[in-house]
Amino acid sequence: RVNDSDAMKKMVLNTFEQVFFAESQNVEPTVARAVQLAHVVDAAALHVSQTEFVEDLLRRFRSSLGAGDAAFLETLRAWVRVLFSAFSDLDEAGGEDHSVRRAVVNTLVAISSVK
């Protein structure tokens, strides 16, 4: 059953890599996509640490680029900028669910912990 679990984890990570980081999409992250990513990272905490999940996801993305660190770092910076923007927008909007703000902050913390 451990092999089933590993296979499932790989499939999930591959799916999220394609949804959020696929190079072929050439789509800049948006606030809505950043909040979706934050929800995914937040939900991952039920099974693994958020940092571990983000680290695995970003490791897969980095290796799929194969073009060195410049493209990876630029993509990562773009996501961090949009996550900060999402957090600011949530605070300004008022009345937003606290869990959304927490998810965005936890995602930023997880990204900052990636080596």
C-alpha positions, 0 to 999 in steps of 0.5 A: 500500500505504500507504493500506492500512496507514493504513486498517488502523491506523484500524481497529485504533485504532477497535477498541481505542477501543471495547474500552477507552474506549467511553463507551457502556460506562460500565464502570469499568476493572478490573485485568484490563482494565488488564493487557489494555490494557498487553499491547496497548500493549506489542505495539504497540511492534513497529510504532510507539512505545508513546507514539505508539500511546497518543497516537493512541488517546487522541486518538480517544477524546477527540474521540469524547467531544465533551463537553470535557476533564472526562470525558476526564480523569476516564476517564484518571485512572481508568485510571491508578489501575487500572494502578497497582493492577495493578502493585501487585497483580502485585508482591504476588502474586509469581511474576508474569511480568516482562513483565506488570509491564514492560507495565504500567509502559510503558503508564503511561509512555506515558500520562504522555507524552501531551500 
